[in-house]
């Protein structure tokens, strides 16, 4: 039976039918037919399957699926889901992020993060490429690889053969952290074969340097003009050479000392062969033989105030016979004195102000009768 028209007689109210359950009502479908419609509070018929199972139309009857259940507002799936091609699974009420298999476009799985990015969490995250290899990225050069930076971002990282960023200084200079930026050390270079240091290398503690036999050499190069007094020998006490640290003796910088049988250092003087005649000689580098050290051999800029007579470039230098710890150019000649050469004068800075001393003490001495 069908009714046509837009108005029904007032006062007519059909009762709910038991077929649709209590609270059902009469409605009009798209064909203009009166139908008994299920109320909003519940459905008619008998659900299929077991409790909590999601219902589906099983050939005109309710059916329950064991693979999809709802309990306490939590949906649980125990089988694979199939999402059609080019269809998004959206996350967030504003569709902030999504997953989609883009078959019609680039034929790849697209994971779209929110405006602030995508974060992967877990104790171990691995990427598997079965049957293939990951091609090196041109952005970081051949052999580059994916890595995580300190902010947990995936980055393309350079291979071991090269670092990121821009090196400081000039070609071949060793790099160091200069306040958070790369800087080059002009005094320390590496040319892929040789390591070269143009200035003295100092350490705050004792250290060992081990090299293969015949592979360690020193080059005492210096400027031929006055520039050496503004570069490697720009102050009294600057040196290149072999420094000892022992004895714990009180010393005066630039003075000449000998190592006594007691294990301490004492000022050398050529008036008695027991004060430096045949003992080990060295030049004090500060106020303590252990803390500041003793130069055993090398090149040192010393003050002219510790030289008793006129300095002469290229001339031999001897232990002073007059002043303990001083030097002299004149050969000692008095009875009971000894003659022991300690090196040569390489250069004089100014008018007898400072001397550049090549310190190479002789192993022998001559005592004057």
NORLINCOR-V802424 format. One record per pair of residues at least 12 apart in sequence whose ideal C-beta (glycine too) atoms are under 8 Angstrom apart, sorted by the first residue. I is the first residue (numbers start at 1). J is the second residue. D is the distance in Angstrom with one decimal. If there is no record, write none. Layout:
BEGIN
i,j,d
I,J,D
I,J,D
END
This chain:
BEGIN
i,j,d
1,34,7.8
2,32,6.2
2,33,5.8
2,34,7.9
3,32,7.5
3,34,6.5
4,32,6.7
14,26,4.3
16,39,7.5
17,36,4.6
19,36,6.2
19,44,6.6
20,36,4.7
20,37,6.6
20,38,5.0
20,39,7.3
20,44,4.7
21,38,6.5
21,39,6.6
21,42,6.1
21,43,7.5
21,44,5.0
22,39,7.2
23,39,3.4
23,40,7.8
23,41,5.7
23,42,7.7
24,36,5.7
24,37,6.1
24,38,5.6
24,39,4.9
24,44,7.3
25,37,5.6
25,39,6.7
45,61,8.0
45,62,5.8
46,62,6.6
47,62,5.1
47,64,6.5
48,61,6.7
48,62,4.2
48,63,4.3
48,64,4.4
49,63,6.4
49,64,1.6
49,65,6.8
49,66,7.0
50,64,6.0
50,66,7.5
52,69,4.4
52,70,5.9
52,71,5.1
53,65,5.8
53,66,6.4
53,68,7.3
53,69,5.5
54,68,4.4
54,69,6.6
54,70,6.2
54,75,7.9
66,78,7.1
67,79,3.8
83,101,7.2
85,101,5.7
85,103,4.0
85,104,7.1
86,100,6.9
86,101,7.2
86,102,6.3
86,103,5.8
86,104,5.1
86,105,7.7
87,100,6.7
87,101,7.8
88,100,4.4
92,114,7.5
96,114,4.4
96,115,7.7
97,111,7.9
97,112,5.7
97,113,5.5
97,114,5.1
97,118,7.8
98,110,7.7
98,112,4.9
99,111,5.6
99,112,7.6
100,112,7.6
117,153,7.9
119,152,6.8
120,152,7.9
120,154,7.9
127,146,7.4
134,146,7.7
136,159,7.8
137,156,4.8
139,156,5.3
140,156,4.7
140,157,6.2
140,158,4.5
140,159,7.3
140,164,7.4
141,158,5.9
141,159,6.5
141,161,7.6
141,162,6.0
142,159,6.9
143,159,3.3
143,160,7.6
143,161,6.5
144,156,5.6
144,157,6.2
144,158,5.6
144,159,5.4
145,157,5.6
145,159,6.9
165,182,5.9
166,182,6.7
167,182,5.3
167,184,6.7
168,181,6.8
168,182,4.2
168,183,4.0
168,184,4.7
169,183,6.1
169,184,1.6
169,185,7.0
169,186,6.6
170,184,5.9
170,186,7.3
172,189,4.4
172,190,6.0
172,191,5.1
173,185,5.6
173,186,6.2
173,188,7.1
173,189,5.5
174,188,4.4
174,189,6.5
174,190,6.0
186,198,7.5
187,199,4.0
198,221,7.6
198,232,7.2
199,232,5.9
200,232,7.7
200,238,7.4
200,239,6.3
200,240,5.7
206,245,7.1
218,240,7.5
220,240,5.5
220,298,7.8
220,299,5.6
222,299,7.5
222,346,8.0
222,356,7.9
226,349,7.7
228,347,7.5
228,356,7.5
229,301,7.7
229,349,5.3
229,354,7.8
233,299,7.9
233,301,4.4
233,356,6.3
235,301,7.1
236,253,7.7
236,254,6.8
236,301,5.5
236,302,6.5
236,303,5.0
236,354,6.0
237,253,6.0
237,254,7.1
237,285,6.3
237,286,7.9
237,300,7.4
237,301,6.7
237,302,7.9
238,300,7.6
238,301,5.2
239,285,7.4
239,295,6.0
239,298,5.6
239,299,6.3
239,300,4.3
239,301,7.2
240,298,5.3
240,299,5.0
241,295,5.4
241,296,7.1
241,297,5.5
241,298,1.4
241,299,6.1
241,300,6.8
241,359,7.0
242,295,7.3
242,296,4.5
242,297,5.0
242,298,5.9
243,285,6.8
243,293,4.3
243,294,6.8
243,295,5.7
243,296,6.9
243,298,7.8
244,282,6.4
244,289,7.8
244,293,6.3
244,294,4.7
244,295,7.9
244,296,5.2
245,289,7.5
245,290,5.3
245,291,7.8
245,293,4.9
245,294,7.5
246,263,7.7
246,289,6.6
246,290,6.0
246,294,7.7
247,259,7.0
247,263,6.2
247,264,5.1
247,265,4.9
247,289,4.0
247,290,6.1
247,294,7.4
248,264,7.4
248,288,6.7
248,289,6.5
248,290,4.6
249,264,4.4
249,265,4.2
249,266,7.4
249,288,7.1
249,289,4.4
249,290,7.8
250,287,6.6
250,288,6.5
251,265,6.2
251,284,3.6
251,286,6.9
251,287,6.1
251,288,6.3
251,289,5.3
251,292,7.3
251,294,7.6
252,284,6.0
252,287,7.1
252,325,6.6
253,284,5.6
253,285,6.2
253,286,5.4
253,287,7.1
253,292,7.4
254,283,6.7
254,284,6.9
254,300,7.9
254,302,4.2
254,303,5.4
254,306,5.0
255,267,6.1
255,283,7.2
255,284,5.2
255,306,6.0
255,324,7.9
255,325,3.4
255,326,7.2
256,268,4.7
256,276,7.3
256,281,6.4
256,282,7.7
256,283,6.0
256,284,7.9
256,306,7.9
256,319,6.3
256,320,7.6
256,325,5.1
256,326,7.0
256,327,6.4
256,342,6.7
257,281,7.2
257,282,5.7
257,283,7.4
257,284,5.7
257,289,7.3
257,294,6.6
257,325,6.6
258,275,6.5
258,276,3.9
258,279,4.1
258,280,6.5
258,281,5.5
258,282,7.8
259,279,5.7
259,280,4.3
259,282,7.3
260,279,6.8
264,289,7.7
265,282,7.1
265,284,7.4
265,289,4.8
265,294,6.5
267,324,3.7
267,325,3.7
268,281,6.1
268,319,5.1
268,324,7.2
268,325,6.4
269,319,6.9
269,320,6.6
269,321,6.8
269,322,8.0
269,323,7.4
269,324,4.6
269,325,7.5
270,318,6.8
270,319,4.3
270,320,6.3
270,321,4.0
270,332,4.8
270,337,5.2
270,338,5.3
270,339,7.2
270,340,6.8
271,321,5.1
271,322,7.9
271,334,7.7
271,336,6.8
271,337,5.6
272,336,7.2
272,338,7.8
273,338,4.7
273,365,6.7
273,367,5.3
275,324,7.6
276,319,5.5
276,340,6.7
277,338,4.7
277,340,6.5
277,365,4.7
277,367,6.8
278,364,7.9
278,365,6.0
280,296,7.7
281,319,7.6
281,340,7.7
281,342,6.2
281,361,4.3
282,294,3.7
282,295,5.8
282,296,5.4
283,295,4.3
283,300,5.9
283,302,7.1
283,357,7.8
283,359,5.9
284,325,7.9
295,359,6.0
297,359,6.1
297,360,5.9
297,361,7.7
298,359,5.9
299,346,6.9
299,356,6.7
299,357,7.0
299,358,5.6
299,359,7.1
300,356,7.7
300,357,5.3
300,359,5.8
301,349,7.5
301,354,5.6
301,355,7.4
301,356,5.5
301,357,7.6
302,327,7.9
302,354,6.7
302,355,5.6
302,357,5.5
303,353,7.7
303,354,5.8
304,348,7.9
304,352,4.8
304,353,5.3
304,354,5.7
304,355,6.0
306,323,8.0
306,325,6.9
306,326,5.0
306,327,6.2
307,326,6.7
307,327,5.0
307,328,7.0
307,329,7.5
307,352,7.6
307,355,6.3
308,320,5.0
308,322,5.4
308,323,5.8
308,326,5.2
308,327,7.0
308,328,4.5
309,328,5.2
309,329,5.3
309,330,5.5
310,329,6.5
310,352,6.9
311,329,6.5
311,345,5.7
311,348,5.2
311,352,5.6
311,355,5.3
312,329,5.7
312,345,6.2
313,345,5.5
313,346,7.2
313,347,6.0
313,348,5.9
314,344,6.6
314,345,6.6
314,346,8.0
315,329,5.5
315,344,7.0
315,345,5.6
316,329,7.5
316,341,5.0
316,343,7.5
316,344,5.9
317,329,6.3
317,341,7.0
317,342,5.4
317,343,5.2
317,344,6.4
317,345,5.9
317,357,6.5
318,330,7.6
318,331,6.3
318,332,6.4
318,339,6.4
318,340,6.5
318,341,5.7
318,342,6.5
319,332,7.7
319,338,7.6
319,340,5.1
319,342,6.1
321,334,6.7
321,337,5.0
327,342,6.9
327,357,7.8
329,345,7.5
332,368,6.9
333,368,6.4
334,368,6.5
335,368,5.8
335,369,6.5
336,367,7.7
336,368,6.8
337,367,7.7
337,368,5.1
338,365,4.8
338,366,6.4
338,367,4.7
338,368,6.9
339,365,6.4
339,366,4.4
339,367,8.0
339,368,7.0
340,361,7.0
340,362,5.8
340,364,7.7
340,365,3.9
340,366,7.7
341,361,7.3
341,362,4.6
342,359,6.3
342,360,7.5
342,361,4.6
342,362,7.3
343,357,5.5
343,358,4.8
343,359,4.5
343,360,4.8
343,361,6.8
344,357,7.6
344,358,4.7
344,360,7.5
345,357,6.4
345,358,7.7
346,358,5.2
END
